[in-house]
Amino acid sequence: MTGYLRLLALRKWIVRLVGAAFVLYVAYFAYSMATGEERMTDVCNQIKPGMTTDQLLKLAEENGLGPRKLNVGTKLAYLAEVRSFGRHACRVELDAGIVKSATYNYAD
């Protein structure tokens, strides 16, 4: 009987750990969504007109944005935050590989 009680106690702790992990994941997701605009606005403000595509992609990589590569003739790019599953992004207008403007964009 003692083995059975130990098994029940172990199961109880496992269920609690899984529940706590789930609550932490949901809290992290909610926090990421709630603070995404602020983070991305800051990043978009770092993107200055006149930046080259290479400088833009380096900044994107440093801040965990995608995509990691742009086509040569790209005129419009959305550098999206992976953390918020792409909902928060910078809308970047390009001309001949040079940044013309960058603004915050929320995709919902």
C-alpha positions in Angstrom: 0.0 0.0 0.0 2.9 2.3 0.7 4.1 2.2 -2.9 0.6 3.2 -4.1 0.6 6.2 -1.8 4.0 7.3 -3.0 2.8 7.0 -6.6 -0.2 9.2 -5.8 2.0 11.7 -4.1 4.4 11.8 -7.0 1.6 12.2 -9.5 0.2 15.1 -7.4 3.6 16.9 -7.6 3.9 16.2 -11.3 0.5 17.7 -12.0 1.4 20.8 -9.9 4.7 21.3 -11.8 3.0 21.0 -15.1 0.2 23.4 -14.0 2.8 25.9 -12.7 4.8 25.6 -16.0 1.6 26.3 -18.0 0.7 29.3 -15.9 4.2 30.7 -16.4 3.9 30.2 -20.1 0.6 31.9 -20.3 1.9 34.8 -18.2 5.0 35.2 -20.4 2.8 35.2 -23.5 0.5 37.8 -22.1 3.4 39.9 -21.0 5.0 39.7 -24.4 1.8 40.7 -26.1 1.2 43.6 -23.7 4.7 45.1 -24.0 5.2 44.4 -27.7 4.2 47.8 -28.9 6.7 49.5 -26.6 9.5 47.2 -27.6 8.9 47.5 -31.3 8.3 51.3 -31.3 11.8 51.6 -29.7 13.3 49.3 -32.4 11.5 51.1 -35.2 12.8 54.4 -33.9 16.4 53.0 -34.3 15.8 52.4 -38.0 16.8 55.7 -39.7 16.3 56.8 -43.2 19.5 56.3 -45.2 20.4 53.0 -43.5 21.6 50.3 -45.9 19.9 46.9 -46.1 22.9 45.3 -44.4 22.7 47.7 -41.5 18.9 47.1 -41.3 19.4 43.3 -41.2 22.1 43.6 -38.6 19.7 45.6 -36.4 17.0 43.1 -37.0 19.2 40.2 -36.0 20.3 42.0 -32.8 16.6 42.5 -31.8 15.3 39.1 -32.8 13.3 40.2 -35.8 12.6 38.4 -39.0 13.0 37.9 -41.9 16.8 37.4 -41.8 17.2 38.1 -45.5 15.6 40.6 -48.0 15.4 40.3 -51.8 17.5 42.8 -53.8 14.5 44.7 -55.2 12.4 44.8 -52.0 10.4 48.0 -51.6 8.5 47.1 -48.5 9.5 44.9 -45.6 7.9 44.0 -42.3 10.5 43.2 -39.7 8.4 41.1 -37.3 9.1 40.2 -33.7 9.3 36.4 -33.2 8.5 36.8 -29.5 5.0 38.1 -30.3 4.5 35.6 -33.2 4.8 38.4 -35.7 2.0 40.6 -34.4 4.3 43.5 -33.6 6.5 44.7 -36.5 8.3 47.5 -38.2 7.0 48.5 -41.6 10.1 49.5 -43.5 9.9 51.3 -46.9 13.1 50.8 -49.0 14.3 52.3 -52.3 17.4 50.7 -54.0 18.4 49.0 -50.8 18.2 52.2 -48.7 15.7 52.8 -45.9 13.2 55.6 -46.7 11.0 55.2 -43.6 10.1 52.9 -40.8 6.9 52.8 -38.7 5.4 50.6 -36.1 2.8 48.1 -37.3 0.4 45.8 -35.4 -1.0 42.9 -37.3 -4.2 41.5 -35.9 
